[in-house]
Amino acid sequence: MTHVWPGRAYPLGATWDGTGTNFSIFSEAAERVQLCLFGVDGSEQRVDLVEVDGFCWHGHLPGVGPGQRYGYRVHGEYKPSAGGRCNPANLLLDPYAKAVEGEVRWGRSVYGYEFGSPEGDSAPNRTDSQASMPRSVVIDPTFDWGDDRLLRTPWHETVVYEAHVRGLTKAHPEVEPGLRGTYAGLASPPILDHLLRLGVSAVELLPVHQFIHDDALARRGLRNFWGYNSICFLAPHNQYSSSGQAGQQVTEFKRMVKALHQAGIEVILDVVYNHTAEGSNLGPTLCFRGIDNPAYYRLMPDDPRHYMDYTGTGNTLNMRHPHVLQLIMDSLRYWIQEMHVDGFRFDLASALARELHDVDRLSAFFDIIQQDPVINQVKLIAEPWDVGEGGYQVGNFPPLWSEWNGKYRDTVRDYWRGAERGVAEFAFRLTGSSDLYASNGRRPFASVNFITCHDGFTLRDLVSYNDKHNQANGEENRDGTDDNRSWNCGAEGPTDEPEVGALRTRQQRNFLATLLLSQGVPMLLAGDEFGRTQHGNNNAYCQDNEISWVDWSLAESEGEVLEFARRLVRLRKENQVFRRRRWFEGVTLHGKGVSDIGWFTPQGQEMTDEEWGQGFVKSFAVFLNGGAIRSPDLRGEAVHSASFCLLFNAHSEAVAFQLPSIEWGAGWRLVEDTAAERRLNPPAHYDSGASVSVRARSLAVLTRRG
């Protein structure tokens, strides 16, 4: 019989102190809580936790240390009609587990209700789920971080690279086979070298919290590749570990972060706190549901059997409950303080803001983050929408936050595909979206700009397909958005037509150049820098195979696109006029007719109010004055940057641009041209007022010589 000391209510979870482990779990719904300890042979020992303080059931077990597998059984009311779903037949994961071993083996036992009962989910399932459940694992938290610390790269100097831990490295020929698809693989020399040569400053990783491959996908022979199905918010996903040993994923994750930091690259995590993997009322009982269903989930007020669903997954976490808020805050602080991550991107963040029904940007969740001295110091990015009514909230998050700017994505896609859309909105997006963010004191870096992300077409597919091709997902092509705003350039999918191929490459360069020369924070999707394709699949969430894995052979065959991306990142880094900390003012400076920004027609005339309002304007020039940056650098020194003139032509024919008159610049040098197949060498030179022919659907970048 295991001897149990009273232990402590806090911290929650399993905490090893060198002599034993303290276990604590919150449940207001519980009448009895059993801690289940598992031997290496799979044997189970149940220990009652009899100490309860503030609904936290706790005990200290001397001699229990790292590597110990455990779970919980919670006894209490099983009455779904009243919200109660406690069932001791269900072995439960610890919500505060810092490591998990194994995965769910799908079968009837993992469901808390009896299948086929005439009472629906009202009859409890008495089949023990122990053999089908993963285990929580006690960890040793010690790690030699050396002098590692958060990098705190300023927002305006940030270039984000969105990547999937497994997908980025699984097919890389230079990564050691045993490391492919793992945290160690992402930190390997070939990947670090690529990121450094590309010039990105941060990787934004798709979910790495322990997640579940749901039953519906398993029955179709698929996997939850993206990982937006979290079950433990403090545990790094075990299948991304190269060792396969329980608890080692924690150490391997820390080594990855340390290696990226040594390369000067921040780590941002895509986190899913809006829902869990337990799904609707007909989903499995794996953790939260069996511990305290009414506390953890938003239940329908008039029918507690069912869940409020603002996420499209069957449930929504109850951010109004103090212990749920505590779990999220504890998770965030843990990943910052113990795992050294530099920031977070919050999936479906509008769902976190729902106090009652409407989205409330001053909800308790955001209030707590605002005052937390640890969390409010890192990068915070909102995906500013959910699937509920009024959930599209781009521009409405608090000043501390940056946002994925979906309006940027849509506007830039529309412009380059030739859709009828006013040039004024494109101008807002190019200059940081002040119409969305300036009114409440936010800065251009509130806008995280992107053309593509994991959800949707890749960049190459955006210019190769008019329609989605998701047949491989097994849903008869019904899944995935139909609002792609894509253009196949004349042929659907792969083609041998050289003109179509050349146009697609030019369009990729157009998108890359627009993204990297816009104010705000650019985000690249991994592989877009060399034309990765998903063969028209715009919802590859379930494709753990070559559809989703980055094909690194393209880095060689599409080397010109890759080199172009590298040059544009470098151009951005070297010229602060592309990454201003403050908004353009558009005012005349020093009594001259030259402002910090100027907009021109192809005839070289400043655009009129009438021209701004026209929906068919496809060609225009913008002057960016590098000598008119009023905000100082981080040391208080004046900022000096070159000035540029960008010539945009989304028209189907070449357009002759007359460069601005001499007061805007005595001479110009062409430094980039998206219509050029190779780097300009030597670059062309032009006098003020000269005519420059810009090919159809292309962008020319000129810098001022004097």
PyMOL commands that set and color helices and strands:
alter all, ss='L'
color gray80, all
select helices_A, chain A and resi 80-82+108-110+120-122+130-132+155-157+165-169+177-179+183-186+189-198+215-219+238-240+248-262+288-296+322-337+349-352+364-371+375-377+406-417+423-430+434-440+444-446+459-462+471-473+498-516+528-530+540-542+554-557+559-574+576-578+609-612+662-664
alter helices_A, ss='H'
color red, helices_A
select strands_A, chain A and resi 13-16+20-26+30-38+44-48+51-53+56-62+69-76+78-79+84-85+100-101+135-137+160-163+202-205+209-211+230-236+266-271+299-300+303-307+343-346+379-382+402-404+447-450+521-525+597-600+619-624+644-649+655-658+667-673+685-687+691-694+698-704
alter strands_A, ss='S'
color yellow, strands_A
deselect
rebuild
show_as cartoon
